[in-house]
Amino acid sequence: MPTVNYIDADGTRHVVEVPPGENVMRGALYNNVTGIVGECGGGLSCATCHCYVDPAWTGRVGPPASQDERDLLQAAACEVRPNSRLSCQIVMTEALDGLTVALPQTQY
C-alpha cells in the first residue's frame, strides 16, 4: 500500500499508509495526523486541509488545482505558496507511494 509522509510544522514526520483511491486528507484524519482538520469532510468547501506538496511531487499529484480549489486556498489561514494544495483533492495511487506533504502552522 502506498505511503504518505506528513511533515508537521514542527518537523515531526508521520508515515501513513493510504489506500489507492483515498485522498490525502482522509489518510491524515483516519490516522490522527493533527495538522489537517478537514472540516468539510473533503467537499471542496473549506481550506482546512491545506498542505504544501514537496516540490519533487508537485507535477505528479494529479491534475493541477481547479479554479474552485485555487479560490478556496485564498482563504487559507497560512501562507499560500505555489505548491499549496487542498489535500482532499489529491487522490492516492500506487505511483504516489512516498508522497511528502508539509503541513502549515495552523488551519484556522
LUMKOLVO-391126 format. One record per residue (C-alpha): x, y, z; residue in three letters. Coordinates in steps of 0.25 Angstrom, whole numbers, always signed. Example, Ala and Ser with C-alpha at 12.3 -4.5 7.8 and 13.67 -1.06 7.14 Angstrom:
2
<site east="+49" north="-18" up="+31" res="Ala"/>
<site east="+55" north="-4" up="+29" res="Ser"/>
***
This chain:
108
<site east="+0" north="+0" up="+0" res="Met"/>
<site east="+5" north="+14" up="-3" res="Pro"/>
<site east="+10" north="+23" up="+8" res="Thr"/>
<site east="+9" north="+38" up="+10" res="Val"/>
<site east="+19" north="+46" up="+18" res="Asn"/>
<site east="+12" north="+57" up="+26" res="Tyr"/>
<site east="+22" north="+67" up="+32" res="Ile"/>
<site east="+17" north="+75" up="+43" res="Asp"/>
<site east="+20" north="+90" up="+44" res="Ala"/>
<site east="+30" north="+86" up="+55" res="Asp"/>
<site east="+37" north="+76" up="+46" res="Gly"/>
<site east="+30" north="+63" up="+52" res="Thr"/>
<site east="+29" north="+53" up="+41" res="Arg"/>
<site east="+17" north="+43" up="+41" res="His"/>
<site east="+18" north="+32" up="+31" res="Val"/>
<site east="+4" north="+27" up="+28" res="Val"/>
<site east="-2" north="+16" up="+18" res="Glu"/>
<site east="-13" north="+22" up="+10" res="Val"/>
<site east="-20" north="+12" up="+0" res="Pro"/>
<site east="-21" north="+16" up="-15" res="Pro"/>
<site east="-34" north="+23" up="-18" res="Gly"/>
<site east="-34" north="+30" up="-4" res="Glu"/>
<site east="-30" north="+45" up="-3" res="Asn"/>
<site east="-18" north="+50" up="+5" res="Val"/>
<site east="-27" north="+58" up="+15" res="Met"/>
<site east="-35" north="+45" up="+19" res="Arg"/>
<site east="-21" north="+38" up="+21" res="Gly"/>
<site east="-18" north="+48" up="+31" res="Ala"/>
<site east="-31" north="+48" up="+38" res="Leu"/>
<site east="-32" north="+33" up="+39" res="Tyr"/>
<site east="-18" north="+33" up="+45" res="Asn"/>
<site east="-19" north="+44" up="+55" res="Asn"/>
<site east="-9" north="+54" up="+48" res="Val"/>
<site east="-13" north="+66" up="+55" res="Thr"/>
<site east="-8" north="+76" up="+45" res="Gly"/>
<site east="-20" north="+74" up="+36" res="Ile"/>
<site east="-34" north="+77" up="+40" res="Val"/>
<site east="-43" north="+74" up="+28" res="Gly"/>
<site east="-55" north="+82" up="+34" res="Glu"/>
<site east="-64" north="+80" up="+21" res="Cys"/>
<site east="-60" north="+65" up="+20" res="Gly"/>
<site east="-54" north="+67" up="+7" res="Gly"/>
<site east="-65" north="+74" up="+0" res="Gly"/>
<site east="-57" north="+85" up="-6" res="Leu"/>
<site east="-63" north="+96" up="+2" res="Ser"/>
<site east="-53" north="+100" up="+12" res="Cys"/>
<site east="-38" north="+101" up="+13" res="Ala"/>
<site east="-35" north="+93" up="+26" res="Thr"/>
<site east="-27" north="+82" up="+19" res="Cys"/>
<site east="-17" north="+92" up="+13" res="His"/>
<site east="-3" north="+85" up="+11" res="Cys"/>
<site east="+10" north="+88" up="+3" res="Tyr"/>
<site east="+13" north="+78" up="-7" res="Val"/>
<site east="+28" north="+75" up="-7" res="Asp"/>
<site east="+34" north="+81" up="-20" res="Pro"/>
<site east="+39" north="+67" up="-24" res="Ala"/>
<site east="+24" north="+63" up="-25" res="Trp"/>
<site east="+16" north="+75" up="-30" res="Thr"/>
<site east="+16" north="+70" up="-44" res="Gly"/>
<site east="+12" north="+56" up="-40" res="Arg"/>
<site east="+0" north="+58" up="-31" res="Val"/>
<site east="-11" north="+58" up="-42" res="Gly"/>
<site east="-17" north="+70" up="-49" res="Pro"/>
<site east="-14" north="+84" up="-45" res="Pro"/>
<site east="-22" north="+91" up="-35" res="Ala"/>
<site east="-36" north="+94" up="-41" res="Ser"/>
<site east="-41" north="+109" up="-40" res="Gln"/>
<site east="-50" north="+105" up="-28" res="Asp"/>
<site east="-38" north="+99" up="-21" res="Glu"/>
<site east="-30" north="+112" up="-24" res="Arg"/>
<site east="-41" north="+121" up="-19" res="Asp"/>
<site east="-42" north="+113" up="-6" res="Leu"/>
<site east="-27" north="+114" up="-4" res="Leu"/>
<site east="-28" north="+129" up="-4" res="Gln"/>
<site east="-36" north="+127" up="+9" res="Ala"/>
<site east="-25" north="+118" up="+16" res="Ala"/>
<site east="-20" north="+122" up="+29" res="Ala"/>
<site east="-6" north="+121" up="+26" res="Cys"/>
<site east="+3" north="+126" up="+14" res="Glu"/>
<site east="-1" north="+121" up="+1" res="Val"/>
<site east="+11" north="+116" up="-7" res="Arg"/>
<site east="+12" north="+111" up="-22" res="Pro"/>
<site east="+12" north="+97" up="-16" res="Asn"/>
<site east="+0" north="+99" up="-8" res="Ser"/>
<site east="-12" north="+89" up="-10" res="Arg"/>
<site east="-24" north="+84" up="-2" res="Leu"/>
<site east="-21" north="+70" up="+2" res="Ser"/>
<site east="-35" north="+66" up="-1" res="Cys"/>
<site east="-32" north="+68" up="-15" res="Gln"/>
<site east="-20" north="+59" up="-16" res="Ile"/>
<site east="-25" north="+44" up="-19" res="Val"/>
<site east="-15" north="+34" up="-15" res="Met"/>
<site east="-10" north="+24" up="-26" res="Thr"/>
<site east="+2" north="+14" up="-25" res="Glu"/>
<site east="+10" north="+24" up="-33" res="Ala"/>
<site east="+9" north="+33" up="-21" res="Leu"/>
<site east="+16" north="+24" up="-12" res="Asp"/>
<site east="+25" north="+32" up="-3" res="Gly"/>
<site east="+18" north="+45" up="-6" res="Leu"/>
<site east="+22" north="+56" up="+4" res="Thr"/>
<site east="+14" north="+68" up="+9" res="Val"/>
<site east="+17" north="+78" up="+19" res="Ala"/>
<site east="+6" north="+84" up="+28" res="Leu"/>
<site east="+4" north="+98" up="+31" res="Pro"/>
<site east="+5" north="+104" up="+45" res="Gln"/>
<site east="-10" north="+105" up="+46" res="Thr"/>
<site east="-22" north="+102" up="+38" res="Gln"/>
<site east="-31" north="+113" up="+45" res="Tyr"/>
***
